[in-house]
């Protein structure tokens, strides 16, 4: 699937519905604990929350996780990330991941462009 055909808003909405469904099962405690871990990991510390989200976007792109790309681009928009910050983080994906990294960095950039002005 090419980046031009991915609808990251739909992808993240679908994942949110799936997570809500999981929360209605015995896995609720696991999901709750995962959310608590995420909250703790993303708090401002030596690194700002925005820097941590840039790292998360880069990891999501390098791991080829469409939902990760969608969620982290939405958060980066809310945190006021710039095109320069996002593109430099994605440049690290290309550097560390070679060709496959470039393909998903391109997808993450497309998601950023599509979602940043929503």
C-alpha positions, 0 to 999 in steps of 0.5 A: 500500500502506498502512502497516498492511499493510507487514511491515518485518521481512519487507521487511528480511529479503528485502532481506538475502537479495537482498544475500547473492545479490548478494554471490555475483556480480561485484557483491560488491566493490561491495556490500563497498565500500558496506558499508565506506562505510556503516560509515565514515559511521555512526561517532561523530564530531561527530554521534553514531551515533544522530543519524546513524541518525535522519537516515538514517531521515528520508532513507529516509522522504523517499525512500520506501524501505521497506527503509531505514525497516526497517533504520534503525528496527531500528538506532535501537531497538538504539541506544536511540532514544526515541519523541520522537527518532524522531517529531521526526526524522520531523517534519522529513520532513513539514516538508521533504516536504509531503504525500508526506513525511507519508505516508512519515513515517507509514509510518516511525512505524508501522515504529518502533512495530512493530519497537522492541519486537521 
